[in-house]
Every structure is written in C-alpha cells, then in structure tokens.
C-alpha cells in the first residue's frame, strides 16, 4: 500500500494506491456497487447507507449515509456520483455532510488478467476554515488515514479468500 497526504491552501490531498489480486472486471463490479462500501468501511465508523441505491453506480446518483465521525457522534452524509467512465474511474462528491469539501476520485487500471491497480485521490477541507482545522484537523486526518489503512487490510483479506 502506498499512502501519501499533503496539505495546501487548507485542502488535504490523500493519494492511496493498492494492487488488488483480481482482474479489472471483478474490481469494477465490486467497487461500482454502492452497497459494497459497507463491506470496506471499518466497523468502528458505524457506517450505514440510509437510502436504497441501485446495484450499479451511475452519474447523478445520490447516496445517503450515517457515519460515526467521533465517539458517540454520528453525522448524516450525502454524496453524489458526479463522473463515471466505465472500468476506469468514478468520482463522489459530498453534497451535505461533515466536511467543507469532499472530492473523491476512484481510479482502476488493469495490470494483468489477475491484478488491478486501484488509486484513490481524495481532496477534503475541514469545516470552519482555520478554526476547524486547529480544533479537529489532526483528529480528522488521523481518522481518514485509519479508514484507508483499514480498507487496505479489509480488501487484502476479502480478495484473498479461496
């Protein structure tokens, strides 16, 4: 796993790369199914999709969630799939939720018939500008890193099953 985080102009940029031990078709089918998001989110986040999205992701799709952002604090979150190119990438953007900005690109590249490179590019900004960053920036940054590190381990275990 390769994980890199930078901050510029108050916006955090996280880049994550993971080689999945599955072909591109299988990777795309799994990640473009909204209900699978629950399978790759750490249990500690108490993540729950609150609407009933169709089985396949499409541009304009709205997905609503509840997610634990702090101990004993759950937040409503609404994202929209704003862009999608079949078997290459899709983008989800926050419409309402805990961040001032959330733009998450999911990219998939075929390495071989049995391996796919998954690249996540996440840009997010804390609410309340500098004040929000000072109060919760480090906590949120650590939480986002935890989510991606946990997801790496979850996917390794999930796709290595016989």
C-alpha positions, 0 to 999 in steps of 0.5 A: 500500500502506498499512502501519501497526504499533503496539505495546501491552501487548507485542502488535504490531498490523500493519494492511496494506491493498492494492487488488488489480486483480481482482474479489472472486471471483478474490481469494477463490479465490486467497487461500482456497487454502492452497497459494497462500501459497507463491506470496506468501511471499518466497523468502528465508523458505524457506517450505514447507507440510509437510502436504497441505491441501485446495484450499479453506480451511475452519474447523478446518483445520490447516496445517503449515509450515517457515519460515526465521525467521533465517539458517540457522534454520528453525522448524516452524509450525502454524496453524489456520483458526479463522473463515471467512465466505465472500468476506469474511474468514478468520482463522489462528491459530498453534497451535505455532510461533515466536511467543507469539501469532499472530492473523491476520485476512484481510479482502476487500471488493469495490470494483468488478467489477475491484478488491478491497480486501484488509486484513490485521490481524495481532496477534503477541507475541514469545516470552519476554515482555520478554526476547524482545522486547529480544533479537529484537523489532526483528529480528522486526518488521523481518522481518514488515514485509519479508514484507508489503512483499514480498507487496505487490510479489509480488501487484502483479506476479502480478495484473498479468500479461496 
